[in-house]
Amino acid sequence: MGKLIVIEGLDGAGKNTLAKAVTAELTSRDARVIGRAFPRYGEDVHADLARDGLHGRLGDLTDSVNGMALLFALDRLGAAERLRADLAEADVVLVDRYIASNAAYGAARLHQDADGEIVEWVRALEVERFGIPVPDQQLLLRVPVSVAAGRARSRESDDATRPRDTYESDDSLQARCGRVYEQFAERHWLSPWQVVDGAGQVDAASLAALL
């Protein structure tokens, strides 16, 4: 059985870049690695509905924190069997965004912290009710909000198909979300966490050696 490793962090933190670097390093060490990412835009109807909500195309449903969190959770529920199959096949299943992302952004939207009701609601929904696999380890890619926002803006200007959504363009929301992530890491929410400094060049080799 493989290990489920999750990379979390703000929009623009560099999670996809880190996932690629760690995958390459682990593969060079003869580890079997399968990469996944959430939301599964273009693959799952719930993820696509969530994207519509993030871009203001779902009417007042977007205003519902629980409603949006449910869409993201249903996306993971649809992928749960595949994840279990991945874990049976690979040494490492490396996931870009997972349950903690849903909890952190929900808490940030409601101005709650890691003890907030929405965090427990997401955990109970995804872990207990849906039975979504729990991570073995979670990595928090920590970057200043200003750096993450700059990267998100740069990505938007470089790729016309990637306009920033309402979460990505709200710096105050991102700052609150970052604080909840820090609390998750301090408390090892769901599983052990490791904080990675993403403001500069991440040493993927050293990080891979710890996984």
C-alpha positions in Angstrom: 0.0 0.0 0.0 1.4 3.4 -1.0 1.4 6.6 0.9 -1.0 9.4 0.2 0.9 12.7 0.3 -0.9 16.0 -0.1 0.4 19.4 -1.0 -1.6 22.3 0.3 -1.1 26.1 0.1 -2.6 29.3 -1.2 -3.5 30.0 -4.8 -0.3 30.8 -6.5 1.9 29.2 -3.9 3.5 26.9 -6.5 1.9 23.6 -5.6 1.9 22.3 -9.1 5.5 23.2 -9.6 6.5 21.5 -6.4 4.5 18.4 -7.2 6.3 18.0 -10.5 9.7 18.5 -8.9 9.0 16.0 -6.1 7.6 13.5 -8.6 10.7 13.7 -10.7 12.9 13.3 -7.7 11.0 10.3 -6.3 10.9 8.7 -9.8 14.6 9.0 -10.1 14.8 6.9 -6.9 12.8 4.2 -8.5 9.6 5.0 -6.6 6.3 4.5 -8.4 4.5 7.9 -8.2 0.9 8.8 -9.3 0.0 12.4 -9.3 -3.6 13.7 -8.8 -5.0 17.2 -8.4 -8.3 18.7 -7.2 -10.6 20.2 -8.3 -10.8 17.9 -11.3 -12.0 20.5 -13.7 -13.1 19.1 -17.1 -13.4 15.6 -15.5 -16.0 15.8 -12.8 -19.4 17.6 -13.0 -19.2 18.7 -9.4 -15.8 20.3 -10.0 -17.1 22.1 -13.1 -20.1 23.4 -11.1 -17.7 24.6 -8.4 -15.7 26.4 -11.1 -18.9 28.1 -12.3 -19.6 29.2 -8.8 -16.1 30.6 -8.4 -16.7 32.7 -11.5 -20.1 33.9 -10.5 -22.2 31.6 -12.8 -24.2 29.8 -10.1 -26.3 32.6 -8.8 -26.7 32.8 -5.1 -25.3 29.2 -4.6 -21.9 30.8 -4.6 -22.8 32.7 -1.4 -23.3 29.4 0.4 -20.0 28.3 2.0 -21.5 24.9 2.8 -22.9 24.6 -0.8 -19.5 25.3 -2.4 -17.7 23.0 0.1 -20.2 20.2 -0.8 -19.4 20.5 -4.5 -15.7 20.2 -3.8 -16.3 17.3 -1.5 -18.5 15.5 -4.1 -15.6 15.8 -6.6 -13.3 13.9 -4.2 -16.1 11.4 -3.5 -16.2 10.7 -7.2 -12.4 10.1 -7.2 -12.2 8.0 -4.0 -12.2 4.6 -5.6 -9.5 5.7 -8.1 -7.4 7.0 -5.2 -7.7 3.7 -3.4 -6.7 1.9 -6.6 -3.7 4.3 -7.0 -2.6 3.6 -3.4 -2.7 -0.2 -4.2 -0.5 0.3 -7.3 2.0 3.1 -6.4 4.5 3.8 -3.7 3.4 7.4 -3.5 0.2 9.1 -4.6 1.0 12.9 -4.6 -2.1 15.1 -4.5 -2.3 18.8 -5.3 -5.1 20.1 -2.9 -7.3 17.9 -0.9 -9.6 17.9 2.1 -7.7 20.6 4.1 -8.1 23.0 1.2 -11.9 22.7 1.5 -11.8 23.2 5.2 -9.4 26.1 5.2 -11.2 28.1 2.5 -14.5 27.5 4.1 -13.2 28.7 7.5 -11.6 31.8 5.8 -14.8 32.7 4.1 -16.7 32.6 7.4 -13.9 34.3 9.3 -13.4 31.2 11.5 -10.2 29.5 12.6 -9.2 25.8 12.7 -11.7 25.3 15.6 -14.6 26.7 13.5 -17.8 24.7 12.9 -17.1 24.5 9.1 -13.8 22.7 9.6 -15.5 20.0 11.6 -18.4 19.9 9.1 -16.0 19.3 6.2 -14.0 16.7 8.1 -17.2 14.8 9.1 -18.6 15.0 5.6 -15.5 14.0 3.6 -13.8 11.5 6.0 -16.7 10.0 8.0 -19.7 10.2 5.6 -17.9 9.9 2.2 -15.1 7.7 3.4 -12.5 9.6 1.3 -8.9 8.3 2.0 -7.1 10.2 4.8 -3.7 11.6 3.9 -0.6 9.9 5.4 1.3 13.3 5.3 0.5 16.8 4.3 2.9 19.5 3.1 2.1 23.2 3.6 3.8 25.2 0.9 4.1 28.5 2.8 4.5 31.7 0.9 3.6 35.3 1.7 0.2 36.3 0.5 1.8 39.1 -1.7 4.0 36.5 -3.4 1.2 34.1 -4.0 -1.1 36.8 -5.4 1.7 38.1 -7.7 2.2 34.6 -9.1 -1.6 34.1 -9.6 -1.7 37.5 -11.5 1.3 36.5 -13.6 -0.3 33.1 -14.4 -3.5 34.9 -15.4 -1.7 37.3 -17.7 0.3 34.5 -19.3 -2.6 32.2 -19.9 -5.9 33.7 -21.1 -7.7 30.4 -20.2 -6.8 30.8 -16.5 -8.6 34.0 -15.2 -8.4 34.4 -11.5 -11.6 33.3 -9.7 -13.3 35.0 -6.8 -11.1 33.2 -4.2 -7.8 33.9 -6.0 -8.5 37.6 -6.4 -9.4 38.2 -2.8 -6.2 39.0 -0.9 -8.0 39.3 2.4 -9.5 35.8 2.0 -6.1 34.4 1.0 -4.6 35.9 4.2 -7.2 34.4 6.4 -6.9 31.0 4.6 -3.1 31.1 5.2 -3.7 31.5 8.9 -6.0 28.5 9.0 -3.4 26.4 7.1 -0.8 27.4 9.7 -3.1 26.2 12.4 -3.7 23.0 10.6 0.0 22.4 10.3 0.6 23.2 14.0 -2.1 20.8 15.1 -1.4 18.1 12.5 -5.0 18.2 11.4 -6.0 14.8 10.0 -2.4 13.6 9.7 1.2 14.8 10.2 2.1 18.1 8.4 5.4 19.5 7.3 5.9 23.2 6.4 7.9 24.0 3.3 9.2 27.5 2.6 8.0 28.2 -0.9 9.1 31.8 -1.1 12.4 30.8 -2.8 13.8 27.7 -4.5 12.5 24.5 -2.8 15.0 21.7 -2.4 13.0 18.9 -3.9 15.7 16.3 -3.3 15.8 17.0 0.4 12.0 17.1 0.6 11.6 13.8 -1.3 14.1 12.1 1.1 11.7 12.8 4.0 8.6 11.3 2.3 
